[in-house]
Amino acid sequence: MAKTVSVQKSWGDGEIDVTLEEFRKKFQDHHQLYLLVDYTELDSMTKYLDRIKKMIDNLATRKFDILYERQNKPKD
């Protein structure tokens, strides 16, 4: 079974359980990085964009791990 964490819904009240892939996708889908791409310089801009997306994935993975540890910590 895949690890999940509970997070606030983006819409309205309540929480939703998401996997790591869903958590990462949420942050990749909700950015406006593509507005920064100048299509006359597509090759160089794509390299920057790829690096930024990798950093977003790394940050989202770390946050997911922190939430997972916190939510699965044994209760005293």
GIQUI-V754595 format. One record per residue. N is the residue number from 0. RES is the residue in three letters. PSI is psi as a letter, one per 30 degrees, with the letter a starting at -180 (none if undefined). BURIAL is I if it has 24 or more other C-alpha atoms within 12 Angstrom, else O. Layout:
BEGIN
n/res/psi/burial
N/RES/PSI/BURIAL
N/RES/PSI/BURIAL
END
This chain:
BEGIN
n/res/psi/burial
0/MET/k/O
1/ALA/k/O
2/LYS/k/O
3/THR/l/I
4/VAL/l/I
5/SER/k/I
6/VAL/l/O
7/GLN/k/O
8/LYS/k/O
9/SER/f/O
10/TRP/k/O
11/GLY/a/O
12/ASP/l/O
13/GLY/l/O
14/GLU/l/O
15/ILE/k/O
16/ASP/k/O
17/VAL/l/O
18/THR/l/O
19/LEU/e/I
20/GLU/e/O
21/GLU/e/O
22/PHE/e/I
23/ARG/e/I
24/LYS/e/O
25/LYS/e/O
26/PHE/f/I
27/GLN/e/I
28/ASP/f/O
29/HIS/g/O
30/HIS/l/O
31/GLN/h/O
32/LEU/e/O
33/TYR/f/O
34/LEU/f/O
35/LEU/f/O
36/VAL/k/O
37/ASP/j/O
38/TYR/f/O
39/THR/f/O
40/GLU/h/O
41/LEU/e/O
42/ASP/e/O
43/SER/e/O
44/MET/e/O
45/THR/e/O
46/LYS/e/O
47/TYR/e/O
48/LEU/e/I
49/ASP/e/O
50/ARG/e/O
51/ILE/e/O
52/LYS/e/I
53/LYS/e/O
54/MET/e/O
55/ILE/e/I
56/ASP/e/I
57/ASN/e/O
58/LEU/e/O
59/ALA/e/I
60/THR/e/I
61/ARG/e/O
62/LYS/e/O
63/PHE/e/I
64/ASP/e/O
65/ILE/e/O
66/LEU/e/O
67/TYR/e/I
68/GLU/e/O
69/ARG/e/O
70/GLN/f/O
71/ASN/g/O
72/LYS/k/O
73/PRO/k/O
74/LYS/k/O
75/ASP/none/O
END
